[in-house]
Amino acid sequence: MVNVKNLAVIVTGGGGGIGLAAARDFASAGANVLITGRRATVLEEITRATPGIASLTADAGNPEDARRTIDKAVELWGRVDVLVNNAGAGAPMPLADTTLEHLKSIYAVNTFGPTLLAAAAVPHLVKSRGSIINISSSLGTKAVAGFGDYCASKAALEQLTRCWALELAPQGVRVNAVASGPVESEFLRDRMRLSSAEVEAVKEQERKVIPLGRRGVPEDVARWIVALASRDADWVTGQVFAIDGGFTLV
């Protein structure tokens, strides 16, 4: 059993996929969890069904919601021990068609939002000698045509992870990242905005090239998030862990 009992944990994008799986794993191991997301009804259903999970309707890409999120956790539990920057955004766009609005929509969630949340959390994480876990993607290192903005935003998040780890280590705060490979969730449809036919084509292509022969499920990634937050991982910082079935090897 991982050692996260009674930790106060924030998971952005906790309404589904990897975020929800991680929140459930944290709660089942005895942590107190605050999930955030933009779909209030979904969040309320989760909190009613799962002891140990509270929720806040918030947009990870909205600067004003960063402070609200941290303040809510402090209001609930008087502390913040773990920040999981899981919320993500992305949609394919050819370079020639790129607009400033498109760039802002991706970087606001994948890069700016995590930075502002981490900044707001730092004073509390210093007090608790806590940790930050950023959720990146295989595409932070694996180039894909037409996804340059998404790939670059995740690469930026991985470098932020290393920089924050160096900056905060003297204060006892650890910072790591998990780079997730393709998992079975609604990300391709809801976030990447692909059609049903495009989603199935992407999934089939990924299954063929993943060395372990399957796409992941959210729980494959969630267990590593919880492990990195564990008190037993107190000598691990500045690392980006690829949890991807070998996807980035090919």
C-alpha positions in Angstrom: 0.0 0.0 0.0 1.3 3.5 -0.9 1.9 5.9 2.0 -0.5 8.7 1.2 -2.9 8.5 4.2 -4.4 11.8 5.3 -2.5 13.8 2.6 -4.4 16.7 1.1 -4.3 16.2 -2.7 -5.5 18.4 -5.6 -6.1 16.7 -9.0 -7.0 19.0 -11.8 -9.1 17.6 -14.6 -10.5 15.0 -12.2 -13.8 14.5 -13.9 -12.7 11.6 -16.0 -9.8 9.6 -17.5 -6.4 9.6 -15.7 -7.4 12.3 -13.3 -10.5 10.5 -12.0 -8.6 7.2 -11.7 -5.8 8.9 -9.7 -8.3 10.6 -7.5 -10.0 7.3 -6.7 -6.7 5.6 -6.0 -5.7 8.4 -3.7 -9.0 8.3 -1.8 -8.9 4.5 -1.5 -5.4 4.8 0.1 -6.7 7.2 2.7 -5.9 10.6 1.2 -8.2 13.6 1.1 -8.8 14.6 -2.5 -10.0 17.8 -4.3 -10.8 17.3 -7.9 -11.4 20.2 -10.3 -13.0 20.5 -13.7 -15.4 22.5 -15.8 -18.4 20.1 -15.7 -20.1 20.7 -12.4 -22.7 18.0 -12.7 -20.1 15.3 -13.4 -18.0 16.4 -10.4 -21.0 16.4 -8.1 -21.8 12.9 -9.2 -18.3 11.7 -8.5 -18.2 13.3 -5.0 -21.6 11.8 -4.1 -20.4 8.3 -5.1 -16.8 8.4 -3.7 -16.0 9.0 0.0 -12.8 11.1 0.4 -13.3 13.1 -2.8 -14.5 16.7 -2.8 -14.8 18.9 -5.9 -14.6 22.4 -7.2 -15.8 23.7 -10.5 -12.8 25.4 -12.0 -11.0 25.9 -15.3 -7.3 25.0 -15.2 -6.7 27.5 -18.0 -8.3 30.4 -16.1 -5.7 32.3 -14.0 -8.3 33.4 -11.5 -9.2 29.8 -10.7 -5.6 28.9 -9.6 -5.9 30.8 -6.3 -9.5 29.6 -5.8 -8.4 26.0 -6.2 -5.6 26.2 -3.6 -7.8 28.2 -1.2 -10.5 25.5 -1.4 -8.1 22.8 -0.4 -6.8 24.9 2.5 -10.4 25.7 3.5 -11.2 21.9 3.6 -8.1 20.5 5.2 -5.9 23.4 6.3 -3.1 22.3 4.0 -1.9 21.2 0.6 0.4 18.2 0.3 0.2 17.2 -3.3 -0.7 19.0 -6.5 -1.4 16.9 -9.6 -1.5 19.1 -12.7 -3.5 16.7 -14.9 -5.9 18.8 -16.9 -4.9 18.9 -20.6 -6.0 20.5 -23.8 -5.1 19.9 -27.4 -6.4 19.7 -31.0 -4.7 19.0 -34.3 -3.9 22.0 -36.4 -1.5 22.4 -39.4 1.2 25.0 -39.0 -0.1 27.1 -41.8 -3.5 27.4 -40.2 -2.3 28.2 -36.7 -4.0 31.1 -34.9 -3.1 33.0 -31.7 -6.4 31.9 -30.2 -5.5 28.2 -30.9 -2.2 28.6 -29.2 -3.6 30.4 -26.2 -6.3 27.7 -25.7 -3.6 24.9 -25.5 -0.9 26.7 -23.6 -3.4 28.2 -21.1 -4.3 24.7 -19.9 -1.1 22.7 -20.5 1.6 25.2 -19.5 0.3 28.4 -18.0 -2.3 26.8 -15.8 0.0 24.3 -14.1 2.6 27.1 -13.6 0.1 29.4 -11.9 -1.4 26.6 -9.8 2.1 25.5 -8.7 3.0 29.1 -7.8 -0.1 29.5 -5.7 0.6 26.1 -4.0 4.2 26.7 -3.2 3.9 28.3 0.2 1.6 25.4 1.4 3.8 22.8 -0.2 6.9 24.2 1.6 5.1 23.9 4.9 4.1 20.3 4.3 7.3 19.3 2.4 4.9 18.2 -0.3 5.1 17.4 -4.0 4.0 18.4 -7.5 3.2 15.8 -10.2 2.8 17.1 -13.7 1.0 15.0 -16.2 2.7 15.1 -19.5 2.3 13.0 -22.7 4.4 10.7 -24.9 4.0 13.5 -27.4 6.3 15.7 -25.2 9.1 13.8 -26.8 7.5 12.0 -29.8 7.0 14.3 -32.8 3.6 14.0 -34.6 2.8 16.1 -37.7 0.0 18.5 -37.1 0.2 18.4 -33.3 3.2 20.7 -32.9 1.5 23.0 -30.5 0.3 20.2 -28.2 3.7 18.4 -28.3 5.5 21.6 -27.6 3.3 22.6 -24.7 3.9 19.2 -23.1 7.7 19.4 -23.7 7.5 22.8 -21.9 5.8 21.2 -19.0 8.5 18.5 -18.7 11.2 21.2 -18.6 9.3 23.2 -16.1 9.2 20.0 -14.0 13.0 19.8 -13.9 13.4 23.6 -13.3 10.9 23.6 -10.4 12.5 20.5 -8.9 15.9 22.3 -8.7 14.3 25.5 -7.4 12.2 23.8 -4.7 14.5 21.0 -3.5 16.2 23.2 -0.9 12.7 23.7 0.6 11.9 20.0 0.7 9.3 20.1 -2.2 9.6 17.4 -4.8 8.5 17.8 -8.4 8.1 15.0 -10.9 6.1 14.3 -14.1 4.4 11.3 -15.6 4.4 11.2 -19.4 1.4 9.1 -20.3 1.1 7.1 -23.5 -2.2 6.5 -25.3 -5.0 5.5 -22.9 -8.6 4.6 -23.3 -10.5 7.8 -22.4 -12.5 10.5 -24.1 -9.5 12.7 -24.7 -9.3 12.1 -28.4 -12.9 13.0 -28.9 -13.5 15.6 -26.3 -10.1 17.4 -26.2 -8.5 16.6 -29.5 -12.0 17.1 -31.2 -11.5 14.1 -33.6 -14.5 12.5 -35.3 -15.5 8.9 -34.4 -13.8 7.6 -37.5 -10.6 9.5 -36.8 -10.6 8.3 -33.2 -10.8 4.6 -34.3 -8.1 5.2 -36.9 -5.8 6.7 -34.3 -6.4 3.9 -31.8 -5.8 1.2 -34.4 -2.6 2.8 -35.5 -1.4 3.1 -31.9 -2.2 -0.5 -31.0 0.0 -1.6 -33.9 3.1 0.3 -32.8 2.9 0.1 -29.0 5.4 -2.7 -28.2 3.3 -4.2 -25.4 0.4 -4.5 -27.9 -2.3 -2.5 -26.3 -3.4 1.0 -25.4 -3.4 1.8 -21.8 -6.2 2.3 -19.4 -6.3 5.3 -16.9 -5.4 3.0 -14.0 -2.1 2.1 -15.7 -1.0 5.7 -15.3 -2.9 6.6 -12.1 -1.0 4.1 -9.9 2.3 5.8 -10.8 0.9 9.2 -9.9 0.0 8.0 -6.5 3.3 6.2 -6.0 5.2 9.4 -6.8 3.1 11.3 -4.2 3.8 8.7 -1.6 5.9 9.6 1.4 8.0 6.6 0.4 9.1 8.4 -2.8 10.9 11.1 -0.8 14.2 10.7 -2.6 12.7 11.1 -6.1 12.6 14.5 -7.8 13.1 16.1 -11.2 12.1 13.0 -13.1 9.8 12.4 -16.1 8.5 8.8 -16.1 7.2 7.5 -19.4 4.3 5.2 -18.7 3.4 4.2 -22.3 3.8 0.5 -23.0 7.0 1.3 -24.9 5.3 3.8 -27.2 8.2 6.2 -27.2 10.7 3.5 -28.1 9.5 3.3 -31.7 
